[in-house]
Amino acid sequence: MSARNYHLVGKRVRVHLYTREGFLLGALEGRVADASGDVLVGTDAEGREIRKDLVYVVDIEPSKGPEGEEVPYKNSAGGEGEGWFAVQDVTVVGDGPPLMAN
């Protein structure tokens, strides 16, 4: 694990979610419980490995649905309220400007 990411464990973070094309979908917040560096996450069109530093975020706050109801975050495995995310998509809550500002 990359030592530079271990400092995120225990911190409250905002995860910025993007489409594969790079468009921002939104953000969610939770707490980092674990970190892992240089994880193989896929391959590119030429077959080269794509590796990223990841953090495991737990206690993800539910978002609001179209009717204002709480909608829990579900990861790709079906688990609720937690998941692995790329460090590059994470900011520590309270560090820097908010994602959106009016």
DOFI-172233 format. One record per atom (N, C-alpha, C, O): atom name; x, y, z. Coordinates in steps of 0.02 Angstrom, whole numbers, plus 50000, padded with zeros to 5 digits. Example, Ala and Ser with C-alpha at 12.3 -4.5 7.8 and 13.67 -1.06 7.14 Angstrom:
2
+----+-------+-------+-------+
| at |    xx |    yy |    zz |
+----+-------+-------+-------+
|  N | 50660 | 49716 | 50390 |
| CA | 50615 | 49775 | 50390 |
|  C | 50660 | 49835 | 50390 |
|  O | 50712 | 49834 | 50423 |
|  N | 50642 | 49888 | 50354 |
| CA | 50684 | 49947 | 50357 |
|  C | 50645 | 50002 | 50394 |
|  O | 50670 | 50057 | 50402 |
+----+-------+-------+-------+
This chain:
102
+----+-------+-------+-------+
| at |    xx |    yy |    zz |
+----+-------+-------+-------+
|  N | 50042 | 49941 | 50000 |
| CA | 50000 | 50000 | 50000 |
|  C | 50044 | 50062 | 50000 |
|  O | 50096 | 50064 | 50033 |
|  N | 50023 | 50110 | 49963 |
| CA | 50060 | 50173 | 49960 |
|  C | 50055 | 50209 | 50027 |
|  O | 50001 | 50221 | 50052 |
|  N | 50112 | 50226 | 50055 |
| CA | 50113 | 50260 | 50120 |
|  C | 50076 | 50326 | 50117 |
|  O | 50047 | 50348 | 50166 |
|  N | 50076 | 50358 | 50059 |
| CA | 50043 | 50423 | 50054 |
|  C | 49967 | 50418 | 50059 |
|  O | 49934 | 50468 | 50071 |
|  N | 49938 | 50359 | 50049 |
| CA | 49866 | 50350 | 50054 |
|  C | 49844 | 50324 | 50122 |
|  O | 49785 | 50329 | 50139 |
|  N | 49890 | 50297 | 50160 |
| CA | 49872 | 50270 | 50225 |
|  C | 49846 | 50324 | 50272 |
|  O | 49806 | 50310 | 50317 |
|  N | 49867 | 50385 | 50261 |
| CA | 49844 | 50441 | 50303 |
|  C | 49769 | 50454 | 50296 |
|  O | 49739 | 50489 | 50337 |
|  N | 49738 | 50427 | 50244 |
| CA | 49666 | 50437 | 50233 |
|  C | 49622 | 50393 | 50279 |
|  O | 49564 | 50409 | 50289 |
|  N | 49650 | 50340 | 50306 |
| CA | 49611 | 50294 | 50348 |
|  C | 49585 | 50332 | 50408 |
|  O | 49622 | 50366 | 50444 |
|  N | 49519 | 50327 | 50418 |
| CA | 49486 | 50360 | 50474 |
|  C | 49458 | 50429 | 50456 |
|  O | 49420 | 50458 | 50495 |
|  N | 49477 | 50455 | 50398 |
| CA | 49454 | 50522 | 50378 |
|  C | 49386 | 50519 | 50345 |
|  O | 49368 | 50470 | 50312 |
|  N | 49349 | 50572 | 50354 |
| CA | 49285 | 50581 | 50319 |
|  C | 49301 | 50608 | 50250 |
|  O | 49338 | 50657 | 50243 |
|  N | 49274 | 50576 | 50198 |
| CA | 49291 | 50595 | 50129 |
|  C | 49229 | 50605 | 50086 |
|  O | 49175 | 50580 | 50101 |
|  N | 49239 | 50641 | 50032 |
| CA | 49189 | 50649 | 49980 |
|  C | 49217 | 50614 | 49918 |
|  O | 49273 | 50627 | 49897 |
|  N | 49177 | 50569 | 49890 |
| CA | 49197 | 50532 | 49830 |
|  C | 49158 | 50561 | 49771 |
|  O | 49097 | 50565 | 49773 |
|  N | 49195 | 50582 | 49720 |
| CA | 49165 | 50610 | 49660 |
|  C | 49155 | 50553 | 49610 |
|  O | 49202 | 50517 | 49593 |
|  N | 49093 | 50544 | 49587 |
| CA | 49076 | 50489 | 49543 |
|  C | 49071 | 50513 | 49471 |
|  O | 49040 | 50565 | 49457 |
|  N | 49102 | 50476 | 49425 |
| CA | 49105 | 50495 | 49355 |
|  C | 49082 | 50438 | 49310 |
|  O | 49086 | 50380 | 49330 |
|  N | 49057 | 50455 | 49251 |
| CA | 49043 | 50404 | 49200 |
|  C | 49109 | 50382 | 49169 |
|  O | 49161 | 50413 | 49182 |
|  N | 49107 | 50330 | 49130 |
| CA | 49168 | 50307 | 49095 |
|  C | 49195 | 50361 | 49048 |
|  O | 49254 | 50362 | 49032 |
|  N | 49150 | 50404 | 49025 |
| CA | 49171 | 50458 | 48980 |
|  C | 49199 | 50518 | 49017 |
|  O | 49224 | 50565 | 48986 |
|  N | 49196 | 50517 | 49083 |
| CA | 49224 | 50570 | 49123 |
|  C | 49175 | 50624 | 49146 |
|  O | 49196 | 50676 | 49172 |
|  N | 49111 | 50613 | 49135 |
| CA | 49061 | 50662 | 49158 |
|  C | 49044 | 50651 | 49231 |
|  O | 49035 | 50594 | 49253 |
|  N | 49040 | 50705 | 49268 |
| CA | 49025 | 50701 | 49340 |
|  C | 48952 | 50680 | 49350 |
|  O | 48907 | 50711 | 49323 |
|  N | 48942 | 50628 | 49390 |
| CA | 48875 | 50605 | 49407 |
|  C | 48851 | 50636 | 49472 |
|  O | 48792 | 50651 | 49480 |
|  N | 48897 | 50645 | 49519 |
| CA | 48880 | 50671 | 49584 |
|  C | 48934 | 50652 | 49634 |
|  O | 48989 | 50634 | 49615 |
|  N | 48916 | 50657 | 49697 |
| CA | 48965 | 50641 | 49749 |
|  C | 48929 | 50607 | 49807 |
|  O | 48869 | 50613 | 49816 |
|  N | 48968 | 50570 | 49845 |
| CA | 48943 | 50539 | 49906 |
|  C | 48995 | 50549 | 49961 |
|  O | 49053 | 50563 | 49947 |
|  N | 48974 | 50540 | 50023 |
| CA | 49019 | 50549 | 50079 |
|  C | 49019 | 50488 | 50123 |
|  O | 48968 | 50455 | 50132 |
|  N | 49077 | 50475 | 50152 |
| CA | 49085 | 50419 | 50198 |
|  C | 49152 | 50424 | 50234 |
|  O | 49183 | 50477 | 50234 |
|  N | 49173 | 50369 | 50264 |
| CA | 49235 | 50368 | 50303 |
|  C | 49281 | 50314 | 50275 |
|  O | 49258 | 50258 | 50260 |
|  N | 49345 | 50330 | 50268 |
| CA | 49393 | 50282 | 50241 |
|  C | 49411 | 50231 | 50296 |
|  O | 49432 | 50250 | 50351 |
|  N | 49402 | 50167 | 50279 |
| CA | 49417 | 50113 | 50327 |
|  C | 49481 | 50075 | 50308 |
|  O | 49511 | 50043 | 50350 |
|  N | 49501 | 50079 | 50245 |
| CA | 49559 | 50041 | 50222 |
|  C | 49586 | 50074 | 50159 |
|  O | 49551 | 50113 | 50126 |
|  N | 49647 | 50057 | 50142 |
| CA | 49678 | 50083 | 50080 |
|  C | 49722 | 50028 | 50051 |
|  O | 49750 | 49987 | 50087 |
|  N | 49727 | 50028 | 49985 |
| CA | 49769 | 49979 | 49951 |
|  C | 49800 | 50013 | 49890 |
|  O | 49765 | 50045 | 49851 |
|  N | 49864 | 50006 | 49882 |
| CA | 49899 | 50039 | 49828 |
|  C | 49913 | 49994 | 49768 |
|  O | 49921 | 49934 | 49775 |
|  N | 49916 | 50026 | 49710 |
| CA | 49936 | 49993 | 49648 |
|  C | 49895 | 49931 | 49633 |
|  O | 49922 | 49877 | 49618 |
|  N | 49829 | 49938 | 49636 |
| CA | 49783 | 49882 | 49625 |
|  C | 49766 | 49877 | 49551 |
|  O | 49749 | 49928 | 49520 |
|  N | 49769 | 49818 | 49524 |
| CA | 49749 | 49807 | 49454 |
|  C | 49673 | 49814 | 49449 |
|  O | 49636 | 49776 | 49481 |
|  N | 49650 | 49862 | 49409 |
| CA | 49579 | 49874 | 49403 |
|  C | 49553 | 49859 | 49333 |
|  O | 49492 | 49862 | 49321 |
|  N | 49597 | 49843 | 49286 |
| CA | 49575 | 49827 | 49219 |
|  C | 49632 | 49833 | 49169 |
|  O | 49691 | 49838 | 49188 |
|  N | 49614 | 49831 | 49105 |
| CA | 49663 | 49840 | 49052 |
|  C | 49636 | 49891 | 49002 |
|  O | 49575 | 49900 | 48995 |
|  N | 49682 | 49924 | 48967 |
| CA | 49661 | 49972 | 48917 |
|  C | 49651 | 49937 | 48850 |
|  O | 49657 | 49876 | 48846 |
|  N | 49635 | 49975 | 48798 |
| CA | 49620 | 49946 | 48732 |
|  C | 49679 | 49907 | 48703 |
|  O | 49669 | 49861 | 48663 |
|  N | 49740 | 49924 | 48723 |
| CA | 49799 | 49889 | 48698 |
|  C | 49819 | 49830 | 48743 |
|  O | 49869 | 49797 | 48731 |
|  N | 49779 | 49818 | 48795 |
| CA | 49793 | 49762 | 48840 |
|  C | 49841 | 49777 | 48897 |
|  O | 49861 | 49732 | 48933 |
|  N | 49860 | 49841 | 48904 |
| CA | 49904 | 49860 | 48960 |
|  C | 49865 | 49864 | 49025 |
|  O | 49806 | 49884 | 49025 |
|  N | 49897 | 49846 | 49079 |
| CA | 49865 | 49848 | 49144 |
|  C | 49850 | 49919 | 49166 |
|  O | 49890 | 49965 | 49154 |
|  N | 49792 | 49928 | 49197 |
| CA | 49774 | 49992 | 49228 |
|  C | 49775 | 49979 | 49303 |
|  O | 49739 | 49936 | 49328 |
|  N | 49817 | 50016 | 49338 |
| CA | 49824 | 50008 | 49410 |
|  C | 49808 | 50074 | 49445 |
|  O | 49824 | 50128 | 49420 |
|  N | 49775 | 50070 | 49502 |
| CA | 49757 | 50129 | 49540 |
|  C | 49765 | 50117 | 49614 |
|  O | 49763 | 50060 | 49637 |
|  N | 49776 | 50171 | 49651 |
| CA | 49773 | 50168 | 49724 |
|  C | 49700 | 50174 | 49743 |
|  O | 49664 | 50218 | 49718 |
|  N | 49677 | 50131 | 49789 |
| CA | 49607 | 50129 | 49809 |
|  C | 49599 | 50141 | 49883 |
|  O | 49644 | 50127 | 49923 |
|  N | 49540 | 50166 | 49902 |
| CA | 49520 | 50170 | 49972 |
|  C | 49452 | 50137 | 49980 |
|  O | 49410 | 50139 | 49935 |
|  N | 49443 | 50104 | 50037 |
| CA | 49379 | 50072 | 50053 |
|  C | 49340 | 50120 | 50097 |
|  O | 49360 | 50135 | 50153 |
|  N | 49284 | 50144 | 50071 |
| CA | 49243 | 50194 | 50106 |
|  C | 49182 | 50159 | 50136 |
|  O | 49147 | 50122 | 50102 |
|  N | 49170 | 50172 | 50200 |
| CA | 49113 | 50143 | 50236 |
|  C | 49070 | 50200 | 50263 |
|  O | 49087 | 50259 | 50257 |
|  N | 49014 | 50182 | 50291 |
| CA | 48967 | 50231 | 50320 |
|  C | 48947 | 50283 | 50268 |
|  O | 48940 | 50343 | 50283 |
|  N | 48937 | 50260 | 50206 |
| CA | 48917 | 50306 | 50152 |
|  C | 48846 | 50329 | 50165 |
|  O | 48800 | 50289 | 50175 |
|  N | 48838 | 50394 | 50166 |
| CA | 48773 | 50424 | 50180 |
|  C | 48725 | 50412 | 50122 |
|  O | 48745 | 50419 | 50064 |
|  N | 48663 | 50395 | 50136 |
| CA | 48614 | 50386 | 50082 |
|  C | 48603 | 50452 | 50045 |
|  O | 48608 | 50506 | 50074 |
|  N | 48588 | 50447 | 49981 |
| CA | 48572 | 50506 | 49942 |
|  C | 48496 | 50514 | 49940 |
|  O | 48459 | 50471 | 49964 |
|  N | 48474 | 50569 | 49911 |
| CA | 48402 | 50581 | 49906 |
|  C | 48377 | 50559 | 49837 |
|  O | 48407 | 50576 | 49786 |
|  N | 48322 | 50522 | 49837 |
| CA | 48290 | 50501 | 49775 |
|  C | 48246 | 50555 | 49746 |
|  O | 48242 | 50610 | 49775 |
|  N | 48213 | 50542 | 49690 |
| CA | 48172 | 50593 | 49656 |
|  C | 48114 | 50617 | 49699 |
|  O | 48090 | 50673 | 49689 |
|  N | 48091 | 50577 | 49745 |
| CA | 48035 | 50596 | 49788 |
|  C | 48060 | 50621 | 49856 |
|  O | 48020 | 50633 | 49902 |
|  N | 48126 | 50629 | 49863 |
| CA | 48155 | 50651 | 49926 |
|  C | 48169 | 50595 | 49975 |
|  O | 48194 | 50607 | 50030 |
|  N | 48155 | 50533 | 49955 |
| CA | 48168 | 50476 | 49998 |
|  C | 48242 | 50459 | 50000 |
|  O | 48279 | 50473 | 49952 |
|  N | 48264 | 50430 | 50055 |
| CA | 48335 | 50409 | 50060 |
|  C | 48347 | 50347 | 50018 |
|  O | 48309 | 50299 | 50020 |
|  N | 48401 | 50350 | 49979 |
| CA | 48421 | 50294 | 49936 |
|  C | 48491 | 50273 | 49957 |
|  O | 48538 | 50312 | 49948 |
|  N | 48499 | 50212 | 49985 |
| CA | 48565 | 50191 | 50006 |
|  C | 48611 | 50178 | 49946 |
|  O | 48588 | 50156 | 49893 |
|  N | 48676 | 50191 | 49956 |
| CA | 48725 | 50175 | 49904 |
|  C | 48734 | 50100 | 49902 |
|  O | 48740 | 50068 | 49954 |
|  N | 48734 | 50071 | 49842 |
| CA | 48747 | 50000 | 49833 |
|  C | 48807 | 49992 | 49787 |
|  O | 48809 | 50022 | 49733 |
|  N | 48856 | 49952 | 49809 |
| CA | 48914 | 49940 | 49767 |
|  C | 48898 | 49887 | 49714 |
|  O | 48844 | 49858 | 49714 |
|  N | 48945 | 49874 | 49670 |
| CA | 48933 | 49827 | 49615 |
|  C | 48921 | 49756 | 49638 |
|  O | 48893 | 49716 | 49601 |
|  N | 48941 | 49739 | 49699 |
| CA | 48929 | 49672 | 49726 |
|  C | 48862 | 49669 | 49764 |
|  O | 48843 | 49616 | 49789 |
|  N | 48827 | 49725 | 49768 |
| CA | 48763 | 49727 | 49801 |
|  C | 48766 | 49748 | 49874 |
|  O | 48714 | 49754 | 49907 |
|  N | 48826 | 49759 | 49900 |
| CA | 48833 | 49781 | 49970 |
|  C | 48811 | 49853 | 49978 |
|  O | 48820 | 49894 | 49932 |
|  N | 48782 | 49869 | 50035 |
| CA | 48757 | 49937 | 50047 |
|  C | 48804 | 49977 | 50091 |
|  O | 48831 | 49951 | 50140 |
|  N | 48812 | 50041 | 50073 |
| CA | 48846 | 50088 | 50117 |
|  C | 48922 | 50083 | 50119 |
|  O | 48953 | 50114 | 50162 |
|  N | 48952 | 50046 | 50072 |
| CA | 49025 | 50040 | 50072 |
|  C | 49049 | 50019 | 50003 |
|  O | 49011 | 49991 | 49963 |
|  N | 49112 | 50034 | 49988 |
| CA | 49141 | 50014 | 49925 |
|  C | 49211 | 50041 | 49915 |
|  O | 49234 | 50085 | 49951 |
|  N | 49245 | 50013 | 49865 |
| CA | 49313 | 50034 | 49847 |
|  C | 49309 | 50089 | 49796 |
|  O | 49269 | 50086 | 49749 |
|  N | 49351 | 50141 | 49804 |
| CA | 49353 | 50197 | 49758 |
|  C | 49425 | 50218 | 49746 |
|  O | 49469 | 50209 | 49788 |
|  N | 49437 | 50246 | 49687 |
| CA | 49504 | 50271 | 49669 |
|  C | 49521 | 50332 | 49712 |
|  O | 49480 | 50377 | 49721 |
|  N | 49582 | 50333 | 49737 |
| CA | 49605 | 50390 | 49777 |
|  C | 49599 | 50455 | 49738 |
|  O | 49584 | 50507 | 49767 |
|  N | 49610 | 50452 | 49673 |
| CA | 49607 | 50513 | 49632 |
|  C | 49537 | 50545 | 49632 |
|  O | 49530 | 50603 | 49615 |
|  N | 49486 | 50507 | 49651 |
| CA | 49417 | 50533 | 49652 |
|  C | 49394 | 50553 | 49722 |
|  O | 49334 | 50566 | 49733 |
|  N | 49440 | 50555 | 49770 |
| CA | 49423 | 50567 | 49840 |
|  C | 49454 | 50632 | 49865 |
|  O | 49512 | 50647 | 49850 |
|  N | 49414 | 50670 | 49903 |
| CA | 49442 | 50728 | 49939 |
|  C | 49420 | 50722 | 50012 |
|  O | 49366 | 50698 | 50027 |
|  N | 49464 | 50744 | 50056 |
| CA | 49448 | 50743 | 50127 |
|  C | 49399 | 50800 | 50140 |
|  O | 49410 | 50856 | 50120 |
|  N | 49344 | 50784 | 50175 |
| CA | 49294 | 50835 | 50191 |
|  C | 49326 | 50887 | 50235 |
|  O | 49358 | 50871 | 50285 |
|  N | 49318 | 50949 | 50215 |
| CA | 49349 | 51004 | 50252 |
|  C | 49413 | 51029 | 50220 |
|  O | 49438 | 51082 | 50238 |
|  N | 49442 | 50990 | 50173 |
| CA | 49502 | 51011 | 50137 |
|  C | 49482 | 51039 | 50070 |
|  O | 49456 | 51003 | 50028 |
|  N | 49494 | 51102 | 50059 |
| CA | 49481 | 51132 | 49994 |
|  C | 49409 | 51154 | 49985 |
|  O | 49368 | 51148 | 50031 |
|  N | 49394 | 51180 | 49926 |
| CA | 49327 | 51206 | 49912 |
|  C | 49276 | 51150 | 49904 |
|  O | 49295 | 51093 | 49888 |
|  N | 49212 | 51165 | 49913 |
| CA | 49160 | 51114 | 49902 |
|  C | 49156 | 51097 | 49828 |
|  O | 49179 | 51136 | 49785 |
|  N | 49128 | 51040 | 49813 |
| CA | 49122 | 51018 | 49743 |
|  C | 49081 | 51067 | 49702 |
|  O | 49101 | 51086 | 49647 |
|  N | 49024 | 51087 | 49728 |
| CA | 48981 | 51134 | 49693 |
|  C | 48971 | 51196 | 49737 |
|  O | 48964 | 51190 | 49797 |
|  N | 48970 | 51253 | 49706 |
| CA | 48957 | 51314 | 49743 |
|  C | 48911 | 51359 | 49702 |
|  O | 48920 | 51365 | 49641 |
|  N | 48864 | 51391 | 49735 |
| CA | 48819 | 51438 | 49699 |
|  C | 48845 | 51508 | 49704 |
|  O | 48814 | 51554 | 49678 |
+----+-------+-------+-------+
